Amino acid sequence: ALEGEYEIEVLSAGAYTNTLSADGLPVVSDPSTQNLSAAGAFYLTVGTNSFTISPSSNSLLSLATAINAAGAGVKATLVNIGNSSQPDYRLAVRSEKLANVNIQLGDGTTDLLGTLTAGSPLTYRVNGQPANPISSDSRTVTISPGVLAELRSPGASVITVARSAASARDALSAFVTAYNAAVDEMDLHRGTAQGALSGDLLLPSLASSLRQITSYSSPTGGIRTLAALGVTLDSHGKLSFD
């Protein structure tokens, strides 16, 4: 992502289309055993697309589960609009996109859903442009390559993109720690220590590899050596990082 500032003006946060099972249907007090209809198959309409929903059992819970598994672009949940002693579970079906979408569920003879709220798209501008606001069916939008924003409510704000050295600093610090741990481990197998690798040709090979790491130089780029990043080698063969 490029560094810079982006002025975001959200004109409308948009809305999802929300539906709820209609009044006059059988009251469901136990959604695991009761349903809105005795039908074995249901017919879901989302926009111009139609889906056949076949629950695994004749229960409201199974119906909601089957709707969610249909990949129809809606999300079904169960809502108790009654109370604890007299529950009244309804099927709530909501669009997954910010849009005014026709959502209906039928059992072949009766429409089971009523629309609570019609959806609408999110609208916004970036740096005052364009004159006709940008429309989106999602609250997550791409402002610039590598810059995604979640626009939750109307209003103006500024997104600042700046580079942080924290991750590079942490990586260099971890590298120095690991390098010095390798040096300490090799020292345990030299001289009077008489470790398991004492006299083994692997030790000088490893030492040579470590020296090549510390002396590496890139022929291009603004930072060409570890020293340019603040990583230095002391007289004991250990690295330090400032």
Sequence and secondary structure as in RCSB ss.txt:
>XXXX:A:sequence
ALEGEYEIEVLSAGAYTNTLSADGLPVVSDPSTQNLSAAGAFYLTVGTNSFTISPSSNSLLSLATAINAAGAGVK
ATLVNIGNSSQPDYRLAVRSEKLANVNIQLGDGTTDLLGTLTAGSPLTYRVNGQPANPISSDSRTVTISPGVLAE
LRSPGASVITVARSAASARDALSAFVTAYNAAVDEMDLHRGTAQGALSGDLLLPSLASSLRQITSYSSPTGGIRT
LAALGVTLDSHGKLSFD
>XXXX:A:secstr
   EEEEEEEEE  B  EEEE TTS   S TTT  S   S EEEEETTEEEEE  SSSSHHHHHHHHHTTTSSEE
EEEEE S SSS  EEEEEEESSSS   EEEE SS B EEEEE  B EEEEETTEEEEEEEESSSEEEEETTEEEE
  SSEEEEEEE   SHHHHHHHHHHHHHHHHHHHHHHTTSGGG  TTTT THHHHHHHHHHHHHT B SSSS  B
SGGGTEEE TTS EEE 
